[in-house]
């Protein structure tokens, strides 16, 4: 069970034009799903500094309770790798902390 001392990385990808320039592979709703997971994390007691949200297309951080520029990022290859490293480092230094990773997009949802 996720506790307030956990960490979370949420990734939402709607834009797949890098792989399909026609835009036919683009999704609708994955970024909104990631935002919903942020809100759920806050309701479960996670502090904003313990969460990261990566999206294709920047989310207006004013929509996210307590978020700052440090919480948001791009859901591109570099951003996702950086986010996973951030989560791994936080979990390595915290005893007993939990760390769900949620990704919404063509790959589905992973927790």
MMTF fields as JSON, N, C-alpha, C and O atoms, coordinates in Angstrom:
{
  "mmtfVersion": "1.0.0",
  "mmtfProducer": "UNKNOWN",
  "numBonds": 443,
  "numAtoms": 444,
  "numGroups": 111,
  "numChains": 1,
  "numModels": 1,
  "chainsPerModel": [1],
  "groupsPerChain": [111],
  "chainIdList": ["A"],
  "bondAtomList": [4, 2, 8, 6, 12, 10, 16, 14, 20, 18, 24, 22, 28, 26, 32, 30, 36, 34, 40, 38, 44, 42, 48, 46, 52, 50, 56, 54, 60, 58, 64, 62, 68, 66, 72, 70, 76, 74, 80, 78, 84, 82, 88, 86, 92, 90, 96, 94, 100, 98, 104, 102, 108, 106, 112, 110, 116, 114, 120, 118, 124, 122, 128, 126, 132, 130, 136, 134, 140, 138, 144, 142, 148, 146, 152, 150, 156, 154, 160, 158, 164, 162, 168, 166, 172, 170, 176, 174, 180, 178, 184, 182, 188, 186, 192, 190, 196, 194, 200, 198, 204, 202, 208, 206, 212, 210, 216, 214, 220, 218, 224, 222, 228, 226, 232, 230, 236, 234, 240, 238, 244, 242, 248, 246, 252, 250, 256, 254, 260, 258, 264, 262, 268, 266, 272, 270, 276, 274, 280, 278, 284, 282, 288, 286, 292, 290, 296, 294, 300, 298, 304, 302, 308, 306, 312, 310, 316, 314, 320, 318, 324, 322, 328, 326, 332, 330, 336, 334, 340, 338, 344, 342, 348, 346, 352, 350, 356, 354, 360, 358, 364, 362, 368, 366, 372, 370, 376, 374, 380, 378, 384, 382, 388, 386, 392, 390, 396, 394, 400, 398, 404, 402, 408, 406, 412, 410, 416, 414, 420, 418, 424, 422, 428, 426, 432, 430, 436, 434, 440, 438],
  "bondOrderList": [1, 1, 1, 1, 1, 1, 1, 1, 1, 1, 1, 1, 1, 1, 1, 1, 1, 1, 1, 1, 1, 1, 1, 1, 1, 1, 1, 1, 1, 1, 1, 1, 1, 1, 1, 1, 1, 1, 1, 1, 1, 1, 1, 1, 1, 1, 1, 1, 1, 1, 1, 1, 1, 1, 1, 1, 1, 1, 1, 1, 1, 1, 1, 1, 1, 1, 1, 1, 1, 1, 1, 1, 1, 1, 1, 1, 1, 1, 1, 1, 1, 1, 1, 1, 1, 1, 1, 1, 1, 1, 1, 1, 1, 1, 1, 1, 1, 1, 1, 1, 1, 1, 1, 1, 1, 1, 1, 1, 1, 1],
  "groupList": [{"groupName": "UNK", "atomNameList": ["N", "CA", "C", "O"], "elementList": ["N", "C", "C", "O"], "formalChargeList": [0, 0, 0, 0], "bondAtomList": [1, 0, 2, 1, 3, 2], "bondOrderList": [1, 1, 2], "singleLetterCode": "X", "chemCompType": "L-PEPTIDE LINKING"}],
  "groupTypeList": [0, 0, 0, 0, 0, 0, 0, 0, 0, 0, 0, 0, 0, 0, 0, 0, 0, 0, 0, 0, 0, 0, 0, 0, 0, 0, 0, 0, 0, 0, 0, 0, 0, 0, 0, 0, 0, 0, 0, 0, 0, 0, 0, 0, 0, 0, 0, 0, 0, 0, 0, 0, 0, 0, 0, 0, 0, 0, 0, 0, 0, 0, 0, 0, 0, 0, 0, 0, 0, 0, 0, 0, 0, 0, 0, 0, 0, 0, 0, 0, 0, 0, 0, 0, 0, 0, 0, 0, 0, 0, 0, 0, 0, 0, 0, 0, 0, 0, 0, 0, 0, 0, 0, 0, 0, 0, 0, 0, 0, 0, 0],
  "groupIdList": [1, 2, 3, 4, 5, 6, 7, 8, 9, 10, 11, 12, 13, 14, 15, 16, 17, 18, 19, 20, 21, 22, 23, 24, 25, 26, 27, 28, 29, 30, 31, 32, 33, 34, 35, 36, 37, 38, 39, 40, 41, 42, 43, 44, 45, 46, 47, 48, 49, 50, 51, 52, 53, 54, 55, 56, 57, 58, 59, 60, 61, 62, 63, 64, 65, 66, 67, 68, 69, 70, 71, 72, 73, 74, 75, 76, 77, 78, 79, 80, 81, 82, 83, 84, 85, 86, 87, 88, 89, 90, 91, 92, 93, 94, 95, 96, 97, 98, 99, 100, 101, 102, 103, 104, 105, 106, 107, 108, 109, 110, 111],
  "secStructList": [7, 7, 7, 6, 6, 7, 3, 3, 3, 3, 3, 3, 7, 7, 7, 7, 6, 6, 6, 7, 6, 6, 1, 6, 6, 7, 7, 1, 1, 2, 2, 2, 2, 2, 2, 2, 2, 2, 2, 2, 2, 2, 2, 6, 6, 7, 7, 4, 4, 4, 3, 3, 3, 3, 3, 1, 1, 7, 7, 7, 4, 4, 4, 1, 6, 6, 7, 7, 4, 4, 4, 3, 3, 3, 7, 1, 2, 2, 2, 2, 2, 2, 2, 2, 2, 2, 2, 2, 2, 2, 2, 2, 2, 1, 6, 6, 7, 7, 3, 3, 3, 3, 3, 3, 1, 6, 6, 7, 7, 7, 7],
  "xCoordList": [0.841, 0.0, 0.877, 1.85, 0.536, 1.267, 1.052, -0.075, 2.151, 2.091, 2.597, 3.155, 2.405, 2.854, 4.357, 4.846, 5.106, 6.559, 7.067, 8.268, 6.172, 6.56, 6.976, 7.039, 7.255, 7.623, 6.839, 6.456, 6.596, 5.834, 6.332, 6.699, 6.334, 6.65, 5.471, 5.142, 4.837, 3.69, 4.055, 4.611, 3.743, 4.104, 2.86, 2.177, 2.566, 1.421, 1.863, 2.4, 1.637, 2.047, 0.82, 0.189, 0.494, -0.571, 0.006, -0.589, 1.155, 1.72, 2.768, 3.849, 2.431, 3.347, 3.818, 4.201, 3.792, 4.203, 5.663, 6.042, 6.493, 7.898, 8.007, 8.987, 7.016, 7.015, 6.038, 6.21, 5.017, 4.007, 3.668, 2.766, 4.394, 4.201, 2.768, 2.395, 1.969, 0.585, -0.28, -1.329, 0.155, -0.625, -1.697, -2.44, -1.79, -2.82, -2.638, -3.608, -1.419, -1.149, -1.325, -1.223, -1.589, -1.755, -2.943, -3.9, -2.86, -3.918, -4.555, -4.0, -5.705, -6.342, -6.603, -7.195, -6.178, -6.504, -5.362, -5.489, -4.245, -3.141, -2.548, -2.225, -2.406, -1.881, -2.867, -2.46, -4.159, -5.165, -5.133, -5.337, -4.88, -4.75, -3.59, -3.721, -2.457, -1.283, -1.575, -1.155, -2.297, -2.7, -3.613, -3.494, -4.519, -5.409, -4.604, -4.93, -3.552, -2.703, -1.977, -1.808, -1.548, -0.929, -1.912, -1.563, -3.13, -4.147, -4.408, -4.592, -4.423, -4.617, -3.444, -3.647, -2.231, -1.063, -1.179, -0.852, -1.645, -1.828, -2.894, -2.729, -3.981, -5.04, -4.551, -5.048, -3.581, -3.01, -1.925, -1.355, -1.643, -0.705, 0.706, 1.591, 0.946, 2.293, 2.544, 1.711, 3.678, 4.07, 4.511, 5.055, 4.291, 4.665, 6.134, 6.452, 7.021, 8.447, 8.77, 9.888, 7.815, 8.006, 7.403, 7.349, 6.949, 6.316, 6.886, 7.323, 6.872, 7.246, 6.169, 5.61, 5.89, 4.9, 5.55, 5.955, 5.647, 6.229, 5.128, 4.402, 5.002, 3.931, 4.432, 5.418, 3.732, 3.991, 3.159, 1.932, 3.833, 3.17, 3.099, 2.563, 3.635, 3.699, 2.319, 1.462, 2.121, 0.886, 1.029, 2.106, -0.05, -0.066, 0.038, -0.912, 1.185, 1.433, 0.491, 0.359, -0.159, -1.149, -2.332, -3.077, -2.505, -3.578, -3.246, -4.117, -1.999, -1.536, -1.245, -0.38, -1.955, -1.799, -0.346, 0.207, 0.266, 1.61, 2.747, 3.909, 2.456, 3.514, 4.346, 3.846, 5.627, 6.545, 7.207, 6.94, 8.051, 8.768, 9.563, 9.752, 10.026, 10.811, 9.981, 10.54, 8.661, 7.794, 7.453, 7.105, 7.546, 7.106, 8.265, 9.394, 7.959, 8.976, 8.373, 7.197, 9.199, 8.765, 8.864, 9.826, 7.861, 7.851, 8.505, 7.905, 9.751, 10.546, 11.566, 11.599, 12.39, 13.331, 14.222, 14.404, 14.772, 15.658, 14.901, 15.399, 13.703, 12.918, 12.5, 12.542, 12.094, 11.672, 12.851, 12.728, 13.995, 15.186, 15.578, 15.913, 15.538, 15.856, 14.859, 15.25, 13.579, 12.561, 12.74, 12.591, 13.059, 13.282, 14.517, 14.527, 15.545, 16.747, 16.421, 16.897, 15.608, 15.2, 14.484, 14.793, 13.519, 12.757, 13.661, 13.553, 14.543, 15.452, 16.355, 16.594, 16.855, 17.729, 16.967, 17.487, 15.731, 14.938, 14.659, 14.761, 14.311, 14.01, 15.251, 15.161, 16.404, 17.651, 18.041, 18.642, 17.706, 18.108, 17.04, 17.288, 15.87, 14.777, 14.457, 14.154, 14.523, 14.211, 12.706, 12.005, 12.212, 10.799, 9.874, 8.658, 10.405, 9.542, 9.024, 9.673, 7.852, 7.27, 7.424, 7.632, 7.325, 7.514, 6.808, 7.431, 5.483, 4.793, 5.231, 5.56, 5.229, 5.47, 4.248, 3.898, 3.611, 2.443, 2.742, 3.249, 2.433, 2.612, 1.316, 0.789, 0.805, -0.393, -0.049, 0.693, -0.575, -0.292, -0.507, -1.23, 0.098, -0.095, 0.374, -0.089, 1.283, 1.798, 0.881, 1.099, -0.125, -1.047, -0.636, 0.091, -1.1, -0.843, -0.036, -0.385, 1.031, 1.883, 1.962, 2.19, 1.779, 1.921, 2.701, 2.941],
  "yCoordList": [-1.186, 0.0, 1.238, 1.321, 2.179, 3.43, 4.229, 4.385, 4.732, 5.552, 6.942, 7.161, 7.873, 9.236, 9.381, 10.436, 8.336, 8.429, 7.775, 7.543, 7.478, 6.873, 7.92, 9.113, 7.453, 8.305, 7.823, 6.655, 8.707, 8.301, 9.022, 10.196, 8.293, 8.824, 8.493, 7.323, 9.526, 9.345, 9.844, 10.933, 9.052, 9.374, 9.279, 8.255, 10.343, 10.349, 10.768, 11.86, 9.899, 10.176, 10.135, 9.09, 11.275, 11.37, 11.509, 11.035, 12.154, 12.546, 11.541, 11.433, 10.811, 9.813, 10.21, 9.349, 11.517, 11.969, 11.693, 11.644, 11.511, 11.171, 9.813, 9.542, 8.974, 7.63, 7.513, 6.665, 8.364, 8.361, 9.812, 10.389, 10.408, 11.826, 12.205, 13.375, 11.24, 11.548, 11.891, 12.519, 11.484, 11.723, 10.679, 10.771, 9.683, 8.65, 7.813, 7.251, 7.72, 6.916, 7.71, 7.151, 9.007, 9.823, 9.335, 8.773, 9.561, 9.175, 10.42, 11.516, 10.232, 11.308, 10.774, 9.706, 11.489, 11.107, 10.613, 10.579, 10.226, 9.691, 10.747, 10.46, 11.962, 13.043, 13.324, 13.52, 13.343, 13.555, 12.436, 12.685, 11.199, 10.084, 10.326, 10.116, 10.766, 11.018, 12.124, 12.039, 13.161, 14.238, 13.674, 14.057, 12.772, 12.148, 11.333, 11.319, 10.655, 9.905, 10.851, 10.527, 12.016, 13.018, 13.372, 13.368, 13.675, 14.066, 12.94, 13.19, 11.712, 10.566, 10.459, 10.182, 10.677, 10.658, 11.686, 11.407, 12.875, 13.923, 13.501, 13.721, 12.9, 12.447, 11.34, 11.194, 10.565, 9.499, 10.008, 9.237, 11.309, 11.905, 12.098, 12.446, 11.881, 12.117, 13.615, 14.342, 14.066, 15.463, 15.693, 14.78, 16.883, 17.152, 16.857, 16.396, 17.116, 16.873, 15.387, 15.023, 14.541, 13.09, 12.519, 11.303, 13.413, 12.963, 13.704, 14.85, 13.025, 13.623, 13.264, 12.168, 14.2, 14.009, 14.355, 15.495, 13.374, 13.569, 13.394, 12.4, 14.359, 14.297, 14.716, 15.442, 14.243, 14.726, 15.989, 15.933, 17.113, 18.405, 18.777, 18.03, 19.92, 20.319, 20.578, 21.185, 20.115, 20.347, 21.666, 21.987, 22.424, 23.639, 23.224, 22.683, 23.477, 23.02, 23.656, 23.159, 24.742, 25.35, 24.402, 24.557, 23.417, 22.419, 21.387, 20.624, 21.359, 20.306, 20.877, 21.741, 20.403, 20.863, 20.762, 19.666, 21.906, 21.942, 21.786, 21.814, 21.623, 21.36, 22.598, 23.723, 22.368, 23.402, 22.893, 21.772, 23.697, 23.291, 22.006, 21.232, 21.777, 20.57, 19.298, 18.215, 19.411, 18.234, 17.808, 16.649, 18.716, 18.423, 18.211, 18.628, 17.553, 17.342, 16.731, 16.37, 16.625, 16.066, 14.551, 13.983, 13.904, 12.44, 12.009, 11.308, 12.445, 11.963, 10.974, 10.738, 10.4, 9.369, 9.88, 9.195, 11.07, 11.629, 11.912, 11.618, 12.48, 12.8, 11.564, 11.551, 10.518, 9.289, 8.615, 8.151, 8.555, 7.966, 8.745, 8.152, 10.06, 10.896, 10.656, 10.588, 10.528, 10.276, 8.938, 8.838, 7.91, 6.585, 6.614, 5.998, 7.322, 7.449, 8.196, 7.826, 9.25, 10.002, 9.077, 9.065, 8.294, 7.392, 6.338, 6.062, 5.753, 4.724, 5.289, 4.631, 6.501, 7.122, 7.395, 7.159, 7.895, 8.161, 6.867, 6.834, 5.815, 4.542, 3.931, 3.288, 4.123, 3.572, 4.23, 3.59, 5.499, 6.21, 6.186, 6.669, 5.642, 5.631, 4.2, 3.354, 3.939, 2.609, 2.418, 3.215, 1.367, 1.028, 1.858, 1.675, 2.766, 3.599, 2.791, 1.861, 3.172, 2.547, 3.484, 4.684, 2.958, 3.808, 3.326, 2.73, 3.579, 3.172, 4.02, 5.197, 3.412, 4.122, 3.901, 2.76, 4.957, 4.833, 5.41, 6.526, 4.659, 5.137, 4.917, 3.805, 5.972, 5.818, 6.159, 7.106, 5.407, 5.589, 4.271, 3.41, 4.1, 2.879, 1.638, 0.534, 1.804, 0.659, 0.252, -0.791, 1.033, 0.706, 1.348, 2.342, 0.781, 1.315, 0.307, -0.872, 0.771, -0.09, 0.489, 1.689, -0.337, 0.124, -0.887, -0.699],
  "zCoordList": [0.0, 0.0, 0.0, 0.749, -0.826, -0.914, 0.36, 0.83, 0.91, 2.116, 1.778, 0.703, 2.683, 2.472, 2.363, 1.957, 2.718, 2.607, 1.322, 1.18, 0.393, -0.881, -1.899, -1.603, -3.089, -4.216, -5.424, -5.489, -6.378, -7.559, -8.804, -8.765, -9.895, -11.218, -12.124, -12.32, -12.676, -13.56, -14.95, -15.1, -15.96, -17.339, -18.204, -18.207, -18.937, -19.85, -21.241, -21.424, -22.225, -23.605, -24.512, -24.671, -25.102, -26.102, -27.51, -28.478, -27.619, -28.911, -29.384, -28.804, -30.445, -31.014, -32.41, -33.202, -32.721, -34.054, -34.36, -35.53, -33.344, -33.595, -34.284, -34.977, -34.094, -34.681, -35.849, -36.724, -35.86, -36.917, -37.238, -36.631, -38.196, -38.506, -38.887, -38.793, -39.311, -39.693, -38.48, -38.623, -37.296, -36.083, -35.84, -34.863, -36.72, -36.578, -35.318, -34.809, -34.808, -33.607, -32.316, -31.224, -32.436, -31.235, -30.414, -30.946, -29.129, -28.203, -27.599, -27.669, -27.017, -26.261, -24.862, -24.704, -23.873, -22.508, -21.657, -20.433, -22.256, -21.452, -20.53, -19.377, -21.036, -20.196, -19.062, -17.916, -19.381, -18.329, -17.299, -16.11, -17.74, -16.796, -15.84, -14.634, -16.374, -15.534, -14.52, -13.365, -14.954, -14.041, -12.949, -11.786, -13.315, -12.325, -11.314, -10.127, -11.782, -10.857, -9.899, -8.723, -10.388, -9.509, -8.39, -7.209, -8.785, -7.801, -6.804, -5.612, -7.29, -6.404, -5.422, -4.239, -5.908, -5.029, -3.919, -2.765, -4.27, -3.256, -2.246, -1.046, -2.717, -1.813, -0.887, 0.23, -1.349, -0.522, 0.423, 1.195, 0.359, 1.299, 0.794, 1.575, -0.5, -1.024, -1.163, -1.704, -0.679, -0.836, -2.284, -2.906, -2.83, -4.216, -4.528, -5.625, -3.583, -3.847, -3.967, -4.331, -3.669, -3.779, -5.062, -5.245, -5.951, -7.189, -8.39, -8.283, -9.54, -10.817, -11.832, -11.803, -12.725, -13.778, -15.111, -15.334, -15.988, -17.311, -18.346, -18.322, -19.256, -20.243, -21.616, -21.742, -22.643, -24.0, -24.16, -24.251, -24.193, -24.104, -22.633, -21.815, -22.315, -20.912, -20.331, -20.973, -19.124, -18.376, -17.631, -17.13, -17.557, -16.755, -15.292, -14.727, -14.685, -13.316, -12.299, -11.181, -12.675, -11.781, -11.557, -10.59, -12.455, -12.305, -11.237, -10.818, -10.798, -9.896, -8.522, -8.372, -7.533, -6.158, -5.71, -5.621, -5.429, -4.873, -5.86, -5.454, -7.147, -8.13, -8.429, -8.417, -8.696, -9.156, -10.44, -10.872, -11.037, -12.253, -12.038, -12.976, -10.821, -10.53, -10.664, -10.84, -10.585, -10.651, -12.07, -12.297, -13.021, -14.376, -15.326, -15.067, -16.436, -17.456, -18.701, -18.733, -19.72, -20.992, -20.981, -20.465, -21.554, -21.649, -22.957, -23.773, -23.135, -24.262, -23.704, -22.496, -24.56, -24.101, -22.973, -21.967, -23.135, -22.114, -20.819, -19.732, -20.929, -19.745, -18.967, -17.737, -19.695, -19.026, -18.346, -17.212, -19.023, -18.404, -17.155, -16.13, -17.238, -16.084, -14.949, -13.784, -15.285, -14.27, -13.579, -12.361, -14.352, -13.763, -12.865, -11.8, -13.29, -12.44, -11.153, -10.08, -11.259, -10.068, -9.098, -7.906, -9.604, -8.748, -8.121, -6.926, -8.905, -8.384, -7.294, -6.281, -7.495, -6.491, -5.2, -4.11, -5.317, -4.114, -3.362, -2.136, -4.069, -3.413, -2.783, -1.737, -3.404, -2.87, -1.556, -0.693, -1.402, -0.181, 0.908, 2.013, 0.627, 1.597, 2.012, 1.17, 3.295, 3.814, 3.892, 4.515, 3.265, 3.351, 2.495, 2.558, 1.695, 0.858, -0.325, -0.804, -0.774, -1.951, -3.132, -2.949, -4.331, -5.496, -6.734, -7.613, -6.823, -8.042, -9.226, -9.081, -10.374, -11.617, -12.485, -12.787, -12.88, -13.738, -15.1, -15.208, -16.144, -17.511, -18.263, -18.296, -18.865, -19.668, -21.101, -21.363, -22.003, -23.42, -24.124, -23.621, -25.262, -26.048, -25.307, -25.593, -24.362, -23.615, -22.478, -21.862, -22.187, -21.107, -19.802, -19.785, -18.725, -17.383, -16.594, -16.531, -16.0, -15.184, -13.79, -13.635, -12.767, -11.389, -10.613, -9.42]
}
